[in-house]
Amino acid sequence: MEDEERILIDAARLSEEGESFSGEADIVDLDEEFVRPFGGVRYALEAKVYGAELLVKGRLEQDFDLVCSRCGRDFDTTVKVEDFVFSAEVGEKTEFIDLTNDARECIILALPTYPVCDEDCPGIEQKRESAPDGRWSALDGVKVCDKTQSNKEEE
């Protein structure tokens, strides 16, 4: 993250009823050939303080350019986390709570292990070989001697 963006909540000024936060932050910086994020993480969060605990719930989304694990083609998809939850202890001196790392991890963990461009993707087209190699057919008539059997016959 060159221009380090953060998802911060000002816990010191939160109202008793809680507050809603939404926006976009460029926080996913993967150095992967087959997984390329574009745009930022879009978030819609609700934050509320309960006693000495800040509870944040909400939704996260990030667009990615992925490579299909079946056919090898690039495709775009949106990774969504509908149930993001964050909790932190807060005190009188607590000012800002940083959600950046937790949101980033949540998006990365939601990425598909084996991305597929389409559920019906047939995969890479298999090329059929011409006639089987006939040189190996000479071995079809060879009889294999079982050493354990021949040792019993000698006794």
Sine and cosine of phi, psi and omega as CSV:
sin_phi,cos_phi,sin_psi,cos_psi,sin_omega,cos_omega
0.00,0.00,0.98,-0.21,-0.01,-1.00
-0.92,0.40,-0.88,0.48,0.00,-1.00
-1.00,-0.07,0.97,0.23,-0.21,-0.98
-0.76,0.64,0.98,-0.22,0.07,-1.00
-1.00,0.03,0.46,-0.89,-0.02,-1.00
-0.70,-0.72,0.39,-0.92,0.17,-0.98
-0.94,-0.33,0.97,-0.26,-0.08,-1.00
-0.89,-0.46,0.56,-0.83,0.10,-0.99
-0.85,-0.53,0.79,-0.62,0.03,-1.00
-0.99,0.11,1.00,-0.01,-0.08,-1.00
-0.92,0.39,-0.45,0.89,-0.05,-1.00
-0.93,0.37,-0.45,0.89,-0.06,-1.00
-0.94,-0.35,0.16,0.99,0.03,-1.00
-0.90,0.44,0.68,-0.73,0.05,-1.00
-0.97,0.25,0.29,-0.96,-0.02,-1.00
-0.90,0.43,-0.51,0.86,0.00,-1.00
-0.97,0.23,-0.24,0.97,-0.07,-1.00
1.00,-0.05,0.11,-0.99,-0.02,-1.00
-0.59,-0.81,0.38,-0.92,0.07,-1.00
-0.97,-0.23,0.62,-0.79,0.04,-1.00
-0.75,-0.66,0.63,-0.77,0.11,-0.99
-0.52,-0.85,0.39,-0.92,0.01,-1.00
0.25,-0.97,-0.31,-0.95,0.01,-1.00
-0.60,-0.80,0.70,-0.71,0.00,-1.00
-0.67,-0.75,0.72,-0.69,0.02,-1.00
-1.00,0.08,1.00,0.04,-0.12,-0.99
-0.87,-0.49,-0.14,0.99,-0.01,-1.00
-0.99,-0.17,0.94,-0.35,-0.07,-1.00
-0.84,-0.54,0.98,0.21,-0.03,-1.00
-1.00,0.00,0.66,-0.75,0.08,-1.00
-0.97,-0.26,0.90,0.44,-0.06,-1.00
-0.85,-0.52,0.64,-0.77,-0.01,-1.00
-0.95,0.30,-0.56,0.83,-0.13,-0.99
-0.98,-0.21,-0.06,1.00,-0.01,-1.00
-0.72,-0.69,0.97,-0.26,-0.05,-1.00
-0.83,-0.55,0.92,-0.40,0.06,-1.00
-0.97,0.25,0.52,-0.86,0.16,-0.99
-0.66,-0.75,0.51,-0.86,-0.16,-0.99
0.96,0.27,-0.23,-0.97,0.01,-1.00
-0.89,-0.46,0.06,-1.00,0.08,-1.00
-0.98,0.22,0.85,-0.53,0.09,-1.00
-1.00,-0.01,0.73,-0.68,-0.04,-1.00
-0.72,-0.69,0.53,-0.85,0.11,-0.99
-0.68,-0.73,0.95,-0.31,-0.17,-0.99
-0.80,-0.60,0.49,-0.87,0.11,-0.99
-0.88,-0.47,0.80,-0.60,0.00,-1.00
-0.84,-0.54,0.67,-0.74,0.02,-1.00
-0.50,-0.87,0.59,-0.81,0.04,-1.00
-0.99,-0.13,0.79,-0.62,0.07,-1.00
-0.89,-0.45,0.98,-0.19,-0.03,-1.00
0.91,0.42,-0.93,-0.37,0.00,-1.00
-0.95,-0.30,0.31,0.95,-0.04,-1.00
-0.83,-0.56,0.73,-0.68,0.13,-0.99
-1.00,-0.10,0.80,-0.60,0.03,-1.00
-0.88,-0.47,0.81,-0.59,0.00,-1.00
-0.85,-0.53,0.78,-0.63,0.05,-1.00
-0.77,-0.63,0.47,-0.88,0.08,-1.00
0.24,-0.97,-0.37,-0.93,-0.12,-0.99
-0.81,-0.59,0.60,-0.80,0.06,-1.00
-0.79,-0.62,0.55,-0.84,0.08,-1.00
-0.60,-0.80,0.58,-0.81,0.06,-1.00
-0.55,-0.84,0.70,-0.71,0.06,-1.00
-1.00,0.02,0.63,-0.78,-0.01,-1.00
-0.70,-0.71,0.48,-0.88,0.21,-0.98
-0.96,-0.27,0.91,-0.41,-0.06,-1.00
-0.90,-0.44,0.23,-0.97,0.08,-1.00
-0.93,-0.37,0.79,-0.62,-0.02,-1.00
-0.89,0.45,0.75,-0.66,-0.01,-1.00
-0.97,0.23,-0.18,0.98,0.03,-1.00
-0.99,-0.11,-0.77,0.64,-0.12,-0.99
-0.95,-0.32,-0.24,0.97,0.04,-1.00
0.99,0.11,0.10,0.99,0.01,-1.00
-1.00,0.08,0.47,-0.88,0.10,-0.99
-0.97,0.25,0.57,-0.82,0.13,-0.99
-0.46,-0.89,0.42,-0.91,0.01,-1.00
-0.98,-0.18,0.59,-0.81,0.05,-1.00
-0.50,-0.86,0.31,-0.95,0.07,-1.00
-0.91,-0.41,0.84,-0.54,0.07,-1.00
-1.00,0.00,0.80,-0.60,-0.04,-1.00
-0.87,-0.50,0.68,-0.73,0.13,-0.99
-0.86,-0.50,0.96,-0.28,-0.07,-1.00
-1.00,0.10,-0.31,0.95,-0.13,-0.99
-0.81,-0.58,0.74,0.67,0.05,-1.00
-0.93,0.38,0.76,-0.65,0.02,-1.00
-0.69,-0.72,0.71,-0.71,0.02,-1.00
-0.66,-0.75,0.66,-0.75,0.02,-1.00
-0.70,-0.71,0.65,-0.76,0.03,-1.00
-0.52,-0.86,0.53,-0.85,0.07,-1.00
-0.98,0.20,0.71,-0.71,0.02,-1.00
-0.81,-0.59,0.48,-0.87,0.03,-1.00
-0.73,-0.68,-0.13,-0.99,-0.01,-1.00
-0.89,0.45,-0.53,0.85,-0.06,-1.00
-1.00,-0.03,-0.07,1.00,0.00,-1.00
-0.95,0.31,0.82,-0.57,0.02,-1.00
-0.97,-0.26,-0.94,0.33,-0.07,-1.00
-0.93,-0.36,0.65,-0.76,0.10,-0.99
-0.93,-0.38,0.79,-0.62,-0.05,-1.00
-0.99,-0.14,0.89,-0.46,0.01,-1.00
-0.99,-0.13,-0.01,1.00,-0.17,-0.99
-0.82,0.57,-0.82,0.58,-0.07,-1.00
-0.90,0.43,-0.64,0.76,0.01,-1.00
-0.91,0.41,-0.66,0.75,0.03,-1.00
-0.91,0.41,-0.67,0.74,0.02,-1.00
-0.87,0.50,-0.76,0.65,0.00,-1.00
-0.87,0.50,-0.66,0.75,-0.03,-1.00
-0.88,0.47,-0.68,0.73,0.03,-1.00
-0.91,0.41,-0.71,0.71,-0.02,-1.00
-0.89,0.45,-0.65,0.76,0.02,-1.00
-0.93,0.38,-0.39,0.92,0.00,-1.00
-0.99,0.11,-0.15,0.99,0.04,-1.00
-0.89,0.45,0.61,-0.79,0.03,-1.00
-0.93,0.37,0.64,-0.77,0.02,-1.00
-0.92,0.39,-0.69,0.72,0.05,-1.00
-0.83,-0.56,1.00,0.05,-0.04,-1.00
-0.90,0.43,0.64,-0.77,-0.01,-1.00
-0.78,-0.63,0.76,-0.65,-0.05,-1.00
-0.91,0.41,-0.53,0.85,0.00,-1.00
-0.40,-0.92,0.65,-0.76,-0.01,-1.00
-0.85,0.53,-0.46,0.89,0.01,-1.00
-1.00,-0.05,0.21,0.98,-0.02,-1.00
-0.86,0.51,0.84,-0.54,-0.04,-1.00
-0.98,0.20,-0.21,0.98,-0.04,-1.00
1.00,0.00,-0.22,-0.98,-0.02,-1.00
-0.96,0.29,0.70,-0.71,0.00,-1.00
-0.91,0.41,0.80,-0.61,0.00,-1.00
-0.99,0.11,0.78,-0.63,0.05,-1.00
-1.00,0.00,0.70,-0.71,0.02,-1.00
-1.00,0.03,0.69,-0.72,0.05,-1.00
-0.98,0.21,0.31,-0.95,0.10,-1.00
-0.95,0.30,-0.36,-0.93,-0.06,-1.00
-0.82,0.57,0.55,-0.84,0.02,-1.00
-0.87,0.50,0.44,-0.90,-0.02,-1.00
-0.93,0.36,0.91,-0.42,-0.07,-1.00
-0.96,0.28,-0.24,0.97,-0.04,-1.00
-0.90,0.44,-0.45,0.89,-0.02,-1.00
-0.99,0.16,-0.28,0.96,-0.03,-1.00
-0.92,0.40,-0.32,0.95,0.05,-1.00
-0.91,0.42,-0.40,0.92,0.00,-1.00
-0.99,0.13,-0.19,0.98,-0.03,-1.00
-0.88,0.48,-0.52,0.85,-0.05,-1.00
-1.00,0.00,-0.04,1.00,-0.03,-1.00
-0.97,0.24,0.75,-0.67,0.06,-1.00
-0.99,-0.11,0.70,-0.71,-0.03,-1.00
-1.00,-0.09,0.75,-0.66,0.00,-1.00
-1.00,0.00,0.77,-0.64,0.03,-1.00
-1.00,-0.03,0.93,-0.38,-0.08,-1.00
-0.88,0.48,-0.57,0.82,0.00,-1.00
-0.92,0.40,-0.59,0.81,0.00,-1.00
-0.94,0.34,-0.68,0.74,-0.04,-1.00
-0.94,0.34,-0.52,0.86,0.07,-1.00
-0.92,0.39,-0.58,0.81,0.01,-1.00
-0.94,0.34,-0.58,0.82,0.00,-1.00
-0.93,0.36,-0.52,0.85,0.00,-1.00
-0.95,0.31,-0.45,0.89,-0.05,-1.00
-0.98,0.21,0.00,0.00,0.00,0.00
